[in-house]
């Protein structure tokens, strides 16, 4: 299940979503919550009517607080709120990880790169936006950013496998 406040035109903690969150928590169904700016509406007059602020990480923080049994995976690197997303990821144990599609890692903030390469290396998972970014380009960009080899192994494979296992998903 994936939720985007921007595309729903509601903040992620809007009460309209709460029955869905409650059902997912009660049935142990993980939810993917989009965060940060999206390419949808980008460059259009009025942003195509979309309000990117509805995917702010602080709304995810409130949902994680209100539904401690809800397993949440965050999607996208939360630009321009990467520091806020790092704080939420570190604070809320029911946010299992952050899949970082939609951006080349060379555009991540210094704090995101530093945390990903150290104390939060178990929280991030590779994502692409193929065909917008080819896999070859993304892998090259990741390798050129100075991440430790063991961190790349976690981001590319191990973190996703661990989260799937934690959720009871067998591959």
N, C-alpha and C positions, 0 to 999 in steps of 0.2 A: 504494500500500500504506500503510495507517495502523496505527499501534501505540499502544495505551494501556496503560501498566502498571497503572493503577487498575482498568480493566475486565478485564484478564488476571489480576489479583491477583498480579502479579509486578513487581519493579523493572525498569525499561526495560533495564538491563544484565544481566538474568538470562540465564544460559547457554542457557536454553530458546529464547530469541529469536535466538541467534547463527547458527544455520543459515539463518534468514530473512535476517538482515543480510548474511551472506556471499553468499547467492544474489543479493540485490538489488545488492550492490556488484559482483559478477562480471558481472551482466547489465545494468548501468547503469540500474537501475530505482530511481528516487528513493523515499524513504520519508518519510512524515509521522509525526512523533512528537508525541503530545499532552503538554502540560506544564501544571502548575498545577492548581488546584482545578477540579472539574467540578460541574455542576448535578446530575449523577446521584447519587442518594442524599442530596442536600442536605436537611437538616431532618428526616430520618428517624432513628429511634432507631438508634444504632450506625452512622449514615451508610449504612444499607442494606447493611452488610457491606463497603463499599468503603473502601480505604485510599488517600487522595489523595497520600500521600507517595511512592507508587511512580512518580508522574509528575514527580518533582523534577528540575530541570535538571542537577544534578550526575550523574545517571545518564546523561543524554544526552551530557554531556561525556565520560564513560567510553566510551560506544559510538562517538562520533566519534573518539576516540583509537584505539580498537581496530580501527576500520574506516575508515582515512583515505580510501579510495576510495568510500565510501558517501555518496551525496548525500542530505542530510537537510534537510527543511523542518520547522520547529517550528510547532506549532499551539496557539493560545491565548496570552494575555499572561502566563502563568506566575505568576499571583497565588497565593500570597503571596511568591513567590520571584523577583520581577522583577529585582532587582539581580543575583542569581546567573545568571539567564538572559542578561542583558546581558553579563556576563563571559564566558559560554560562547560566545555569538554572536560576540563580538569575538575570542575566542581560536582558535576552530576554523573554519578556512576551508572545510571540507566541510559546514558548516551554512550553506546557501544563503540562508535567510531565515526570518522568523517571521511567520506568518499569525495575525492577532489577532482571532479571532472569539470570541463569547461574552460580551464585556464592552463597555460603552460606553467610549469613550476618556476620558470625564470621570472615570472611576474608576481610570485608570492612575496609577501613582506619579509623583511629580515627576521622579525620575531617569529613568524610562522616557520620559516626555514630552520631557525635555531632550535625551536621546540620540537619540530618534527625530527630533527637530526640528533635529539638528545632525550630529554625526559618524557616526551609524548610520542615516541616512535611507535608505540603499540596502538595508537589511536587512528592512524591514517591509512587509507586504502587508495590505490590507483583507480582513476576513472579517466575516460577519454571523452571526446566529443566528436568521434569519428563520424563523418569524414571531414569535419571542420579542421581537426588536427589529425594527421596520420600517426599511426603507432610509432613508426620509425622516428618521426620528429619528436614525439613526446618522450620516448625512451632516451633519445640523444639529449634532450633538454634536461631530463632528470639526472642523467649521468654527468652532465656538464655543470651541475649546480653544487657539486662537492659533497653530496650525501655519502655517508659511510655505506659500504657494500652490504652490511647486515641490515641497515635501515632500508635500502632499496629492496632487499629480499622480503622484508616485512611489508612494505608498502605495496609491492607488486603481487605478492602471493600470501605470505604467512598470516598477516592480520585478517584478511578476508576468510581464510580457512578456519582460523581460531574463532572468529565471530559466528560463522556458519555452524561450527561445532557447538558453540555455546547456545545457539538457538535451536539445536537439534536437527539441523539441516545436514543431510549426508550427501556427498557428491560422488 
